[in-house]
């Protein structure tokens, strides 16, 4: 797997750092990590930045993660970029909603680096 | 007379069911706290009988519950305990209560609340969580009007203790 640029969307700066750390611990090669504190901020960033992977929380003020993915897909921003939700909401209904909105993966908080690896690597053709 | 006995029996059965549900919520909370600390910090965190409050400066993270259950989840600790909690979560020591510590405490409360409700089929998809609110200061108390039930548990990790409280105002 070659180096990737990841966008981490979470209103918690602590959680953004923890997700970045988990990606590195999972052995995912990161060229760059870009952070956004809300769905709105992420949409603005994606208007002029190329990324290879988007990891987004669901419960965020202003624009939640599900609406962020819907807008992302509707505006055809980063159309081929996989989106993985990282959230405390773990019911089957939430997972279905996220997949229906356009997410390719779902990681429940709390998580381990191994769980991050298991969800992310297959998106890039890894085991 | 028979009608009164039947009504009393029904009330007793309802009380037993209700008590069993609260016991189940309590066990789920213990499991959620243990899981969050083990997976996110590598620390063991277990229930204890008492939580000695040795600090004047307190910090609480409050998460609102809405939908199938209305109420709040509150994680409350002394400032030094909060600093230690933030340190083991982020991997960076912080000398004083700042935005990073408040953010970390809010996230721990959020993950515990999410892991707790995720263990209950009646709450998992039908109970929403708010984003965390942080309160800090001395000698404050959190009140609500008519708690339907209150679960207050004390936990200890690496010699530090905190309380986690679930206050339910109503439940479907």
Interface residues (C-beta under 8 A of the other chain):
Chain A: X11 X12 X13 X14 X15 X17 X18 X21 X59 X60 X61 X87 X88 X89 X90 X91 X92 X93 X94 X108 X109 X110 X111 X112
Chain B: X35 X36 X39 X40 X86 X89 X90 X91 X99 X100 X103 X104 X106 X107 X110 X111 X113 X114 X115 X118 X124 X125 X129 X130 X131
